[in-house]
Amino acid sequence: MSTQPGQPSKKPFFRRRGTPLMITGLILVIVFGLFMMADREPGQGLMTPMWIGVLLGLGMAGYGLYRALKGPGMLDNPRGGTGNEPM
């Protein structure tokens, strides 16, 4: 397992950092999308503030996918926190 910053992780995909963020983002997209479709009346367009939730979910899913594929970042410390904390 690689713990060096910037190196791809060798963990299984669903055990990597960012996967819970990606899954939560996809759940938000699905839930807000279903609310938009269920609340829609005939003749009404898709002009609704529910798009904010969909866009937030897409952003979370995109960042989670990036973190899952890229691996540990420069600020990730294996023991938690960041590497610049006083000892």
C-alpha positions as CSV (number, residue, x, y, z in Angstrom):
1,M,0.0,0.0,0.0
2,S,1.4,3.4,-1.0
3,T,1.3,6.2,1.5
4,Q,3.5,8.6,-0.3
5,P,1.8,11.9,-1.3
6,G,0.8,12.0,-5.0
7,Q,1.3,8.3,-5.5
8,P,-1.7,6.2,-6.6
9,S,-3.1,4.0,-3.8
10,K,-3.1,0.2,-4.1
11,K,-6.1,-0.2,-1.9
12,P,-9.3,-1.7,-3.3
13,F,-11.4,1.1,-4.8
14,F,-14.2,1.1,-2.2
15,R,-11.7,1.3,0.7
16,R,-9.9,4.4,-0.5
17,R,-10.2,7.9,0.8
18,G,-12.9,9.9,-1.1
19,T,-15.2,6.9,-1.7
20,P,-17.7,7.8,1.1
21,L,-17.7,11.4,-0.2
22,M,-18.4,10.1,-3.7
23,I,-21.2,7.8,-2.6
24,T,-22.8,10.6,-0.5
25,G,-22.7,12.9,-3.4
26,L,-24.4,10.4,-5.7
27,I,-27.1,9.9,-3.1
28,L,-27.7,13.6,-2.9
29,V,-28.0,13.8,-6.7
30,I,-30.5,11.0,-6.8
31,V,-32.6,12.3,-3.9
32,F,-32.7,15.9,-5.1
33,G,-33.4,14.7,-8.7
34,L,-36.3,12.5,-7.5
35,F,-37.7,15.5,-5.5
36,M,-37.5,17.6,-8.6
37,M,-39.3,15.1,-10.7
38,A,-41.9,14.2,-8.0
39,D,-42.8,17.9,-7.3
40,R,-43.0,18.8,-11.0
41,E,-46.5,19.9,-12.3
42,P,-47.5,19.6,-16.0
43,G,-46.5,22.7,-17.9
44,Q,-43.9,23.7,-15.3
45,G,-40.3,23.8,-16.3
46,L,-37.4,22.7,-14.4
47,M,-36.9,26.1,-12.7
48,T,-36.5,25.1,-9.1
49,P,-33.9,25.8,-6.4
50,M,-33.5,22.0,-6.0
51,W,-30.8,22.3,-8.6
52,I,-28.5,23.6,-5.9
53,G,-28.7,20.2,-4.1
54,V,-28.0,18.4,-7.4
55,L,-25.0,20.6,-8.2
56,L,-23.7,20.2,-4.6
57,G,-24.0,16.4,-4.9
58,L,-22.3,16.4,-8.3
59,G,-19.4,18.5,-6.8
60,M,-19.1,16.1,-3.9
61,A,-19.2,13.1,-6.2
62,G,-16.6,14.6,-8.5
63,Y,-14.2,15.5,-5.7
64,G,-14.7,12.1,-4.1
65,L,-13.9,10.4,-7.4
66,Y,-10.8,12.6,-7.7
67,R,-9.6,11.7,-4.1
68,A,-10.3,8.0,-4.7
69,L,-8.3,7.9,-7.9
70,K,-5.4,10.2,-6.9
71,G,-4.7,8.6,-3.6
72,P,-3.3,10.2,-0.5
73,G,-2.7,13.9,-0.7
74,M,0.1,16.1,0.6
75,L,-1.8,16.9,3.8
76,D,-2.9,13.3,4.6
77,N,-1.1,11.9,7.6
78,P,-1.5,8.1,8.2
79,R,-2.1,8.8,11.9
80,G,-4.7,11.5,11.2
81,G,-4.5,15.2,11.0
82,T,-1.8,17.0,9.0
83,G,1.9,16.7,9.1
84,N,2.5,20.3,10.3
85,E,1.1,19.8,13.8
86,P,3.5,20.4,16.8
87,M,4.7,17.2,18.4
